[in-house]
Amino acid sequence: MYQWIKGNVYKLVVTMTDSSITLNNSAANYFSDVRWCLIGIDNDQYKLAIKPVSKADVDLKLYSLEDLHKISLGNGYARISNKSLMSSIAELVNEPLSNSKFTASWDEKNNMLVVNLAV
């Protein structure tokens, strides 16, 4: 009898380096129609939240422009580049970020990607 091995095609994976956050294709799909996002860190739970911000929300000035991060979409991925942000995350996880991979989940209620930073 065969034991089927789970695939990772639909798994939400976030890769972090010292300068950027890269979302795999499955995670990037939640950001396909936006160019801006909010990023929050939960120091107690070791989680990172990435919330898409629509152009309409930007135009309505629902969020301060200084709180927004640009998200760039590529073919099959999305990337947020910010060295200062990555330094803060590296401090939280207490290790350098060098192609570090983390799992994520989509929070339907709050419309955001939640990255589990606990190793």
N, CA, C and O atoms as CSV, one atom per row, in Angstrom:
chain,resi,resn,atom,element,x,y,z
A,1,MET,N,N,0.848,-1.182,0.000
A,1,MET,CA,C,0.000,0.000,0.000
A,1,MET,C,C,0.890,1.242,0.000
A,1,MET,O,O,1.865,1.320,0.748
A,2,TYR,N,N,0.549,2.192,-0.833
A,2,TYR,CA,C,1.311,3.432,-0.923
A,2,TYR,C,C,0.868,4.387,0.174
A,2,TYR,O,O,-0.310,4.448,0.526
A,3,GLN,N,N,1.819,5.123,0.702
A,3,GLN,CA,C,1.509,6.207,1.617
A,3,GLN,C,C,1.788,7.487,0.840
A,3,GLN,O,O,2.926,7.744,0.448
A,4,TRP,N,N,0.760,8.281,0.618
A,4,TRP,CA,C,0.892,9.473,-0.206
A,4,TRP,C,C,1.645,10.560,0.552
A,4,TRP,O,O,1.387,10.804,1.730
A,5,ILE,N,N,2.558,11.193,-0.126
A,5,ILE,CA,C,3.376,12.247,0.455
A,5,ILE,C,C,2.750,13.585,0.104
A,5,ILE,O,O,2.413,13.853,-1.049
A,6,LYS,N,N,2.603,14.416,1.124
A,6,LYS,CA,C,1.985,15.728,0.913
A,6,LYS,C,C,2.873,16.602,0.035
A,6,LYS,O,O,4.097,16.613,0.168
A,7,GLY,N,N,2.236,17.317,-0.844
A,7,GLY,CA,C,2.948,18.257,-1.707
A,7,GLY,C,C,3.018,19.617,-1.035
A,7,GLY,O,O,2.386,19.837,-0.001
A,8,ASN,N,N,3.775,20.520,-1.612
A,8,ASN,CA,C,3.872,21.858,-1.047
A,8,ASN,C,C,3.430,22.940,-2.024
A,8,ASN,O,O,3.717,24.119,-1.820
A,9,VAL,N,N,2.741,22.545,-3.072
A,9,VAL,CA,C,2.310,23.502,-4.090
A,9,VAL,C,C,1.398,24.573,-3.502
A,9,VAL,O,O,1.485,25.740,-3.884
A,10,TYR,N,N,0.528,24.186,-2.579
A,10,TYR,CA,C,-0.431,25.127,-2.021
A,10,TYR,C,C,-0.028,25.635,-0.640
A,10,TYR,O,O,-0.777,26.383,-0.012
A,11,LYS,N,N,1.137,25.240,-0.171
A,11,LYS,CA,C,1.628,25.672,1.129
A,11,LYS,C,C,2.079,27.126,1.026
A,11,LYS,O,O,2.712,27.519,0.047
A,12,LEU,N,N,1.749,27.914,2.036
A,12,LEU,CA,C,2.154,29.318,2.073
A,12,LEU,C,C,3.533,29.388,2.740
A,12,LEU,O,O,3.682,29.084,3.923
A,13,VAL,N,N,4.531,29.795,1.958
A,13,VAL,CA,C,5.905,29.845,2.457
A,13,VAL,C,C,6.451,31.258,2.269
A,13,VAL,O,O,6.279,31.882,1.222
A,14,VAL,N,N,7.111,31.737,3.315
A,14,VAL,CA,C,7.733,33.060,3.301
A,14,VAL,C,C,9.227,32.876,3.529
A,14,VAL,O,O,9.643,32.249,4.503
A,15,THR,N,N,10.024,33.424,2.629
A,15,THR,CA,C,11.475,33.345,2.739
A,15,THR,C,C,12.004,34.722,3.115
A,15,THR,O,O,11.633,35.729,2.513
A,16,MET,N,N,12.881,34.752,4.124
A,16,MET,CA,C,13.425,36.030,4.583
A,16,MET,C,C,14.932,36.045,4.466
A,16,MET,O,O,15.616,35.076,4.795
A,17,THR,N,N,15.434,37.175,3.987
A,17,THR,CA,C,16.874,37.420,3.941
A,17,THR,C,C,17.143,38.681,4.756
A,17,THR,O,O,16.226,39.235,5.362
A,18,ASP,N,N,18.383,39.133,4.775
A,18,ASP,CA,C,18.697,40.332,5.544
A,18,ASP,C,C,18.133,41.603,4.912
A,18,ASP,O,O,18.204,42.674,5.514
A,19,SER,N,N,17.575,41.498,3.711
A,19,SER,CA,C,17.059,42.699,3.057
A,19,SER,C,C,15.624,42.596,2.546
A,19,SER,O,O,15.049,43.604,2.135
A,20,SER,N,N,15.031,41.395,2.563
A,20,SER,CA,C,13.687,41.290,1.981
A,20,SER,C,C,12.888,40.105,2.502
A,20,SER,O,O,13.417,39.162,3.091
A,21,ILE,N,N,11.589,40.204,2.255
A,21,ILE,CA,C,10.630,39.125,2.508
A,21,ILE,C,C,10.119,38.703,1.139
A,21,ILE,O,O,9.675,39.543,0.357
A,22,THR,N,N,10.176,37.414,0.843
A,22,THR,CA,C,9.657,36.910,-0.424
A,22,THR,C,C,8.542,35.912,-0.140
A,22,THR,O,O,8.715,34.975,0.639
A,23,LEU,N,N,7.406,36.123,-0.778
A,23,LEU,CA,C,6.256,35.235,-0.639
A,23,LEU,C,C,6.232,34.285,-1.832
A,23,LEU,O,O,6.396,34.718,-2.973
A,24,ASN,N,N,6.028,32.997,-1.575
A,24,ASN,CA,C,5.920,32.062,-2.692
A,24,ASN,C,C,4.621,32.327,-3.453
A,24,ASN,O,O,3.815,33.158,-3.034
A,25,ASN,N,N,4.419,31.637,-4.551
A,25,ASN,CA,C,3.273,31.874,-5.421
A,25,ASN,C,C,1.942,31.779,-4.673
A,25,ASN,O,O,1.063,32.620,-4.862
A,26,SER,N,N,1.793,30.769,-3.837
A,26,SER,CA,C,0.532,30.591,-3.107
A,26,SER,C,C,0.257,31.761,-2.181
A,26,SER,O,O,-0.877,32.235,-2.107
A,27,ALA,N,N,1.273,32.237,-1.472
A,27,ALA,CA,C,1.107,33.386,-0.576
A,27,ALA,C,C,0.935,34.678,-1.366
A,27,ALA,O,O,0.155,35.547,-0.977
A,28,ALA,N,N,1.661,34.805,-2.473
A,28,ALA,CA,C,1.601,36.020,-3.286
A,28,ALA,C,C,0.228,36.222,-3.921
A,28,ALA,O,O,-0.155,37.354,-4.216
A,29,ASN,N,N,-0.511,35.141,-4.134
A,29,ASN,CA,C,-1.841,35.264,-4.741
A,29,ASN,C,C,-2.771,36.165,-3.942
A,29,ASN,O,O,-3.668,36.778,-4.520
A,30,TYR,N,N,-2.584,36.260,-2.644
A,30,TYR,CA,C,-3.423,37.132,-1.815
A,30,TYR,C,C,-3.105,38.608,-2.030
A,30,TYR,O,O,-3.856,39.477,-1.586
A,31,PHE,N,N,-1.997,38.892,-2.708
A,31,PHE,CA,C,-1.550,40.263,-2.916
A,31,PHE,C,C,-1.537,40.642,-4.397
A,31,PHE,O,O,-0.921,41.637,-4.780
A,32,SER,N,N,-2.213,39.852,-5.225
A,32,SER,CA,C,-2.122,40.023,-6.673
A,32,SER,C,C,-2.675,41.345,-7.193
A,32,SER,O,O,-2.296,41.784,-8.279
A,33,ASP,N,N,-3.555,41.979,-6.445
A,33,ASP,CA,C,-4.153,43.222,-6.940
A,33,ASP,C,C,-3.791,44.435,-6.088
A,33,ASP,O,O,-4.477,45.455,-6.151
A,34,VAL,N,N,-2.721,44.341,-5.290
A,34,VAL,CA,C,-2.294,45.473,-4.463
A,34,VAL,C,C,-0.815,45.769,-4.692
A,34,VAL,O,O,-0.065,44.922,-5.177
A,35,ARG,N,N,-0.417,46.967,-4.339
A,35,ARG,CA,C,0.989,47.358,-4.439
A,35,ARG,C,C,1.541,47.822,-3.092
A,35,ARG,O,O,2.725,48.140,-2.981
A,36,TRP,N,N,0.689,47.861,-2.075
A,36,TRP,CA,C,1.088,48.321,-0.754
A,36,TRP,C,C,0.576,47.351,0.300
A,36,TRP,O,O,-0.404,46.636,0.089
A,37,CYS,N,N,1.260,47.343,1.437
A,37,CYS,CA,C,0.822,46.493,2.543
A,37,CYS,C,C,1.238,47.116,3.869
A,37,CYS,O,O,2.085,48.007,3.923
A,38,LEU,N,N,0.623,46.626,4.922
A,38,LEU,CA,C,1.012,46.961,6.287
A,38,LEU,C,C,1.732,45.750,6.850
A,38,LEU,O,O,1.401,44.614,6.510
A,39,ILE,N,N,2.702,45.981,7.699
A,39,ILE,CA,C,3.414,44.872,8.332
A,39,ILE,C,C,3.425,45.113,9.834
A,39,ILE,O,O,3.778,46.192,10.310
A,40,GLY,N,N,3.030,44.078,10.567
A,40,GLY,CA,C,3.025,44.160,12.020
A,40,GLY,C,C,3.750,42.977,12.622
A,40,GLY,O,O,3.761,41.882,12.060
A,41,ILE,N,N,4.358,43.215,13.777
A,41,ILE,CA,C,5.084,42.159,14.489
A,41,ILE,C,C,4.435,41.959,15.851
A,41,ILE,O,O,4.199,42.920,16.583
A,42,ASP,N,N,4.148,40.710,16.184
A,42,ASP,CA,C,3.662,40.345,17.507
A,42,ASP,C,C,4.830,39.715,18.255
A,42,ASP,O,O,5.146,38.543,18.054
A,43,ASN,N,N,5.466,40.498,19.117
A,43,ASN,CA,C,6.658,40.037,19.839
A,43,ASN,C,C,6.365,38.892,20.799
A,43,ASN,O,O,7.232,38.051,21.038
A,44,ASP,N,N,5.163,38.849,21.348
A,44,ASP,CA,C,4.821,37.804,22.316
A,44,ASP,C,C,4.567,36.458,21.650
A,44,ASP,O,O,4.960,35.418,22.178
A,45,GLN,N,N,3.913,36.475,20.496
A,45,GLN,CA,C,3.551,35.239,19.801
A,45,GLN,C,C,4.557,34.851,18.713
A,45,GLN,O,O,4.404,33.806,18.081
A,46,TYR,N,N,5.574,35.672,18.489
A,46,TYR,CA,C,6.563,35.439,17.427
A,46,TYR,C,C,5.878,35.279,16.072
A,46,TYR,O,O,6.089,34.305,15.350
A,47,LYS,N,N,5.051,36.277,15.758
A,47,LYS,CA,C,4.340,36.241,14.479
A,47,LYS,C,C,4.508,37.570,13.762
A,47,LYS,O,O,4.713,38.621,14.369
A,48,LEU,N,N,4.414,37.475,12.458
A,48,LEU,CA,C,4.485,38.642,11.591
A,48,LEU,C,C,3.218,38.663,10.766
A,48,LEU,O,O,2.818,37.632,10.223
A,49,ALA,N,N,2.580,39.810,10.660
A,49,ALA,CA,C,1.364,39.941,9.846
A,49,ALA,C,C,1.654,40.852,8.659
A,49,ALA,O,O,2.283,41.902,8.799
A,50,ILE,N,N,1.183,40.429,7.493
A,50,ILE,CA,C,1.298,41.233,6.275
A,50,ILE,C,C,-0.113,41.429,5.741
A,50,ILE,O,O,-0.771,40.480,5.316
A,51,LYS,N,N,-0.563,42.677,5.773
A,51,LYS,CA,C,-1.944,42.991,5.386
A,51,LYS,C,C,-1.957,43.778,4.080
A,51,LYS,O,O,-1.357,44.850,3.999
A,52,PRO,N,N,-2.633,43.257,3.060
A,52,PRO,CA,C,-2.713,44.004,1.795
A,52,PRO,C,C,-3.524,45.291,1.969
A,52,PRO,O,O,-4.509,45.329,2.707
A,53,VAL,N,N,-3.090,46.331,1.280
A,53,VAL,CA,C,-3.785,47.621,1.312
A,53,VAL,C,C,-4.139,47.982,-0.125
A,53,VAL,O,O,-3.263,48.102,-0.982
A,54,SER,N,N,-5.428,48.151,-0.374
A,54,SER,CA,C,-5.887,48.446,-1.734
A,54,SER,C,C,-5.587,49.893,-2.128
A,54,SER,O,O,-5.350,50.746,-1.273
A,55,LYS,N,N,-5.603,50.151,-3.420
A,55,LYS,CA,C,-5.404,51.516,-3.927
A,55,LYS,C,C,-6.486,52.441,-3.390
A,55,LYS,O,O,-6.224,53.600,-3.070
A,56,ALA,N,N,-7.708,51.917,-3.294
A,56,ALA,CA,C,-8.807,52.723,-2.755
A,56,ALA,C,C,-8.520,53.142,-1.316
A,56,ALA,O,O,-8.779,54.285,-0.937
A,57,ASP,N,N,-7.983,52.216,-0.509
A,57,ASP,CA,C,-7.647,52.545,0.882
A,57,ASP,C,C,-6.533,53.587,0.942
A,57,ASP,O,O,-6.550,54.470,1.800
A,58,VAL,N,N,-5.570,53.484,0.033
A,58,VAL,CA,C,-4.492,54.480,-0.032
A,58,VAL,C,C,-5.071,55.826,-0.424
A,58,VAL,O,O,-4.749,56.841,0.193
A,59,ASP,N,N,-5.931,55.851,-1.452
A,59,ASP,CA,C,-6.540,57.097,-1.920
A,59,ASP,C,C,-7.415,57.740,-0.849
A,59,ASP,O,O,-7.480,58.965,-0.751
A,60,LEU,N,N,-8.091,56.911,-0.040
A,60,LEU,CA,C,-8.929,57.431,1.046
A,60,LEU,C,C,-8.114,57.815,2.277
A,60,LEU,O,O,-8.656,58.321,3.260
A,61,LYS,N,N,-6.812,57.570,2.213
A,61,LYS,CA,C,-5.893,57.870,3.317
A,61,LYS,C,C,-6.320,57.186,4.611
A,61,LYS,O,O,-6.279,57.782,5.688
A,62,LEU,N,N,-6.735,55.909,4.485
A,62,LEU,CA,C,-7.128,55.139,5.660
A,62,LEU,C,C,-5.922,54.766,6.513
A,62,LEU,O,O,-6.060,54.496,7.706
A,63,TYR,N,N,-4.743,54.752,5.902
A,63,TYR,CA,C,-3.508,54.419,6.609
A,63,TYR,C,C,-2.486,55.514,6.343
A,63,TYR,O,O,-2.450,56.100,5.262
A,64,SER,N,N,-1.671,55.775,7.328
A,64,SER,CA,C,-0.598,56.744,7.169
A,64,SER,C,C,0.384,56.231,6.122
A,64,SER,O,O,0.737,55.051,6.132
A,65,LEU,N,N,0.825,57.096,5.227
A,65,LEU,CA,C,1.755,56.691,4.174
A,65,LEU,C,C,3.066,56.154,4.757
A,65,LEU,O,O,3.716,55.310,4.140
A,66,GLU,N,N,3.456,56.636,5.934
A,66,GLU,CA,C,4.702,56.158,6.539
A,66,GLU,C,C,4.594,54.735,7.080
A,66,GLU,O,O,5.607,54.107,7.386
A,67,ASP,N,N,3.356,54.221,7.201
A,67,ASP,CA,C,3.144,52.845,7.668
A,67,ASP,C,C,3.088,51.838,6.529
A,67,ASP,O,O,3.086,50.631,6.771
A,68,LEU,N,N,3.042,52.318,5.296
A,68,LEU,CA,C,2.895,51.423,4.148
A,68,LEU,C,C,4.250,50.904,3.654
A,68,LEU,O,O,5.255,51.614,3.678
A,69,HIS,N,N,4.243,49.663,3.214
A,69,HIS,CA,C,5.410,49.041,2.605
A,69,HIS,C,C,5.046,48.663,1.169
A,69,HIS,O,O,3.951,48.161,0.913
A,70,LYS,N,N,5.958,48.904,0.245
A,70,LYS,CA,C,5.713,48.543,-1.154
A,70,LYS,C,C,5.913,47.045,-1.318
A,70,LYS,O,O,6.889,46.476,-0.830
A,71,ILE,N,N,4.984,46.425,-2.004
A,71,ILE,CA,C,5.101,45.006,-2.321
A,71,ILE,C,C,5.197,44.885,-3.837
A,71,ILE,O,O,4.321,45.348,-4.568
A,72,SER,N,N,6.259,44.266,-4.289
A,72,SER,CA,C,6.500,44.104,-5.724
A,72,SER,C,C,6.116,42.694,-6.133
A,72,SER,O,O,6.483,41.720,-5.476
A,73,LEU,N,N,5.375,42.599,-7.225
A,73,LEU,CA,C,4.939,41.302,-7.711
A,73,LEU,C,C,5.786,40.864,-8.893
A,73,LEU,O,O,6.023,41.622,-9.834
A,74,GLY,N,N,6.234,39.622,-8.817
A,74,GLY,CA,C,6.985,39.029,-9.912
A,74,GLY,C,C,6.190,37.862,-10.466
A,74,GLY,O,O,5.033,37.663,-10.095
A,75,ASN,N,N,6.792,37.104,-11.338
A,75,ASN,CA,C,6.137,35.945,-11.921
A,75,ASN,C,C,6.205,34.781,-10.919
A,75,ASN,O,O,7.198,34.054,-10.869
A,76,GLY,N,N,5.152,34.617,-10.134
A,76,GLY,CA,C,5.097,33.516,-9.177
A,76,GLY,C,C,5.590,33.860,-7.783
A,76,GLY,O,O,5.776,32.960,-6.963
A,77,TYR,N,N,5.807,35.133,-7.490
A,77,TYR,CA,C,6.248,35.517,-6.155
A,77,TYR,C,C,5.897,36.978,-5.895
A,77,TYR,O,O,5.511,37.706,-6.810
A,78,ALA,N,N,6.036,37.398,-4.636
A,78,ALA,CA,C,5.902,38.807,-4.262
A,78,ALA,C,C,7.050,39.116,-3.310
A,78,ALA,O,O,7.506,38.239,-2.576
A,79,ARG,N,N,7.519,40.363,-3.320
A,79,ARG,CA,C,8.672,40.713,-2.486
A,79,ARG,C,C,8.465,42.074,-1.826
A,79,ARG,O,O,7.956,43.019,-2.429
A,80,ILE,N,N,8.882,42.130,-0.564
A,80,ILE,CA,C,8.902,43.371,0.198
A,80,ILE,C,C,10.360,43.587,0.593
A,80,ILE,O,O,10.937,42.758,1.297
A,81,SER,N,N,10.957,44.686,0.152
A,81,SER,CA,C,12.364,44.961,0.454
A,81,SER,C,C,12.460,46.103,1.452
A,81,SER,O,O,11.963,47.201,1.203
A,82,ASN,N,N,13.108,45.834,2.597
A,82,ASN,CA,C,13.280,46.857,3.623
A,82,ASN,C,C,14.294,46.331,4.650
A,82,ASN,O,O,13.953,45.499,5.490
A,83,LYS,N,N,15.526,46.814,4.579
A,83,LYS,CA,C,16.592,46.326,5.458
A,83,LYS,C,C,16.308,46.623,6.928
A,83,LYS,O,O,16.614,45.804,7.794
A,84,SER,N,N,15.734,47.769,7.212
A,84,SER,CA,C,15.423,48.133,8.597
A,84,SER,C,C,14.396,47.166,9.193
A,84,SER,O,O,14.546,46.708,10.326
A,85,LEU,N,N,13.363,46.866,8.422
A,85,LEU,CA,C,12.347,45.903,8.853
A,85,LEU,C,C,12.979,44.541,9.107
A,85,LEU,O,O,12.667,43.885,10.101
A,86,MET,N,N,13.858,44.118,8.221
A,86,MET,CA,C,14.475,42.801,8.348
A,86,MET,C,C,15.387,42.731,9.573
A,86,MET,O,O,15.518,41.672,10.186
A,87,SER,N,N,16.011,43.843,9.930
A,87,SER,CA,C,16.821,43.882,11.154
A,87,SER,C,C,15.939,43.673,12.378
A,87,SER,O,O,16.324,42.966,13.310
A,88,SER,N,N,14.757,44.285,12.380
A,88,SER,CA,C,13.819,44.116,13.493
A,88,SER,C,C,13.362,42.664,13.617
A,88,SER,O,O,13.250,42.134,14.722
A,89,ILE,N,N,13.102,42.028,12.482
A,89,ILE,CA,C,12.660,40.628,12.496
A,89,ILE,C,C,13.797,39.726,12.964
A,89,ILE,O,O,13.569,38.792,13.732
A,90,ALA,N,N,15.015,39.996,12.509
A,90,ALA,CA,C,16.176,39.192,12.914
A,90,ALA,C,C,16.387,39.287,14.425
A,90,ALA,O,O,16.741,38.295,15.064
A,91,GLU,N,N,16.173,40.474,15.000
A,91,GLU,CA,C,16.284,40.634,16.448
A,91,GLU,C,C,15.229,39.796,17.159
A,91,GLU,O,O,15.515,39.165,18.176
A,92,LEU,N,N,14.018,39.788,16.628
A,92,LEU,CA,C,12.934,39.035,17.257
A,92,LEU,C,C,13.219,37.538,17.251
A,92,LEU,O,O,13.029,36.870,18.268
A,93,VAL,N,N,13.670,37.006,16.129
A,93,VAL,CA,C,13.925,35.558,16.047
A,93,VAL,C,C,15.302,35.197,16.600
A,93,VAL,O,O,15.640,34.022,16.742
A,94,ASN,N,N,16.088,36.226,16.909
A,94,ASN,CA,C,17.388,36.055,17.543
A,94,ASN,C,C,18.350,35.205,16.702
A,94,ASN,O,O,19.103,34.383,17.225
A,95,GLU,N,N,18.301,35.425,15.408
A,95,GLU,CA,C,19.247,34.766,14.504
A,95,GLU,C,C,19.271,35.526,13.186
A,95,GLU,O,O,18.285,36.168,12.823
A,96,PRO,N,N,20.396,35.459,12.461
A,96,PRO,CA,C,20.459,36.145,11.166
A,96,PRO,C,C,19.504,35.499,10.162
A,96,PRO,O,O,19.272,34.291,10.186
A,97,LEU,N,N,18.969,36.324,9.295
A,97,LEU,CA,C,18.052,35.829,8.267
A,97,LEU,C,C,18.827,35.637,6.975
A,97,LEU,O,O,19.279,36.601,6.357
A,98,SER,N,N,18.974,34.400,6.582
A,98,SER,CA,C,19.702,34.075,5.371
A,98,SER,C,C,18.937,32.974,4.649
A,98,SER,O,O,19.181,31.786,4.859
A,99,ASN,N,N,18.017,33.388,3.803
A,99,ASN,CA,C,17.123,32.446,3.127
A,99,ASN,C,C,16.358,31.584,4.123
A,99,ASN,O,O,16.130,30.397,3.888
A,100,SER,N,N,15.966,32.192,5.236
A,100,SER,CA,C,15.197,31.503,6.267
A,100,SER,C,C,13.762,31.335,5.792
A,100,SER,O,O,13.136,32.295,5.344
A,101,LYS,N,N,13.244,30.125,5.888
A,101,LYS,CA,C,11.885,29.833,5.419
A,101,LYS,C,C,10.957,29.654,6.606
A,101,LYS,O,O,11.290,28.996,7.591
A,102,PHE,N,N,9.760,30.270,6.484
A,102,PHE,CA,C,8.750,30.205,7.523
A,102,PHE,C,C,7.410,29.845,6.894
A,102,PHE,O,O,7.133,30.206,5.750
A,103,THR,N,N,6.591,29.140,7.641
A,103,THR,CA,C,5.257,28.826,7.156
A,103,THR,C,C,4.321,29.967,7.511
A,103,THR,O,O,4.565,30.727,8.448
A,104,ALA,N,N,3.264,30.069,6.758
A,104,ALA,CA,C,2.295,31.132,6.971
A,104,ALA,C,C,0.892,30.578,6.794
A,104,ALA,O,O,0.700,29.475,6.281
A,105,SER,N,N,-0.076,31.360,7.226
A,105,SER,CA,C,-1.480,31.013,7.028
A,105,SER,C,C,-2.234,32.301,6.724
A,105,SER,O,O,-1.805,33.395,7.091
A,106,TRP,N,N,-3.358,32.148,6.050
A,106,TRP,CA,C,-4.173,33.310,5.711
A,106,TRP,C,C,-5.258,33.463,6.762
A,106,TRP,O,O,-6.024,32.531,7.007
A,107,ASP,N,N,-5.329,34.625,7.379
A,107,ASP,CA,C,-6.347,34.950,8.377
A,107,ASP,C,C,-7.503,35.628,7.651
A,107,ASP,O,O,-7.450,36.819,7.345
A,108,GLU,N,N,-8.556,34.841,7.377
A,108,GLU,CA,C,-9.724,35.351,6.635
A,108,GLU,C,C,-10.395,36.506,7.360
A,108,GLU,O,O,-10.775,37.499,6.741
A,109,LYS,N,N,-10.540,36.373,8.675
A,109,LYS,CA,C,-11.253,37.378,9.472
A,109,LYS,C,C,-10.593,38.747,9.382
A,109,LYS,O,O,-11.271,39.762,9.222
A,110,ASN,N,N,-9.275,38.770,9.484
A,110,ASN,CA,C,-8.546,40.032,9.490
A,110,ASN,C,C,-7.894,40.356,8.149
A,110,ASN,O,O,-7.213,41.374,8.025
A,111,ASN,N,N,-8.097,39.500,7.139
A,111,ASN,CA,C,-7.584,39.722,5.801
A,111,ASN,C,C,-6.077,40.007,5.807
A,111,ASN,O,O,-5.617,41.048,5.336
A,112,MET,N,N,-5.327,39.043,6.356
A,112,MET,CA,C,-3.879,39.224,6.391
A,112,MET,C,C,-3.166,37.874,6.428
A,112,MET,O,O,-3.707,36.867,6.885
A,113,LEU,N,N,-1.939,37.897,5.932
A,113,LEU,CA,C,-1.072,36.738,5.955
A,113,LEU,C,C,-0.329,36.753,7.296
A,113,LEU,O,O,0.288,37.754,7.661
A,114,VAL,N,N,-0.396,35.630,8.025
A,114,VAL,CA,C,0.260,35.539,9.328
A,114,VAL,C,C,1.418,34.555,9.209
A,114,VAL,O,O,1.224,33.389,8.865
A,115,VAL,N,N,2.615,35.037,9.496
A,115,VAL,CA,C,3.822,34.237,9.378
A,115,VAL,C,C,4.251,33.800,10.778
A,115,VAL,O,O,4.392,34.622,11.684
A,116,ASN,N,N,4.452,32.507,10.935
A,116,ASN,CA,C,4.894,31.961,12.210
A,116,ASN,C,C,6.415,32.034,12.274
A,116,ASN,O,O,7.099,31.312,11.549
A,117,LEU,N,N,6.947,32.894,13.131
A,117,LEU,CA,C,8.395,33.083,13.234
A,117,LEU,C,C,9.031,32.164,14.265
A,117,LEU,O,O,10.256,32.124,14.377
A,118,ALA,N,N,8.231,31.431,15.013
A,118,ALA,CA,C,8.772,30.493,16.003
A,118,ALA,C,C,9.435,29.343,15.266
A,118,ALA,O,O,8.862,28.767,14.342
A,119,VAL,N,N,10.627,29.024,15.679
A,119,VAL,CA,C,11.366,27.958,15.006
A,119,VAL,C,C,11.045,26.622,15.624
A,119,VAL,O,O,11.573,25.598,15.190
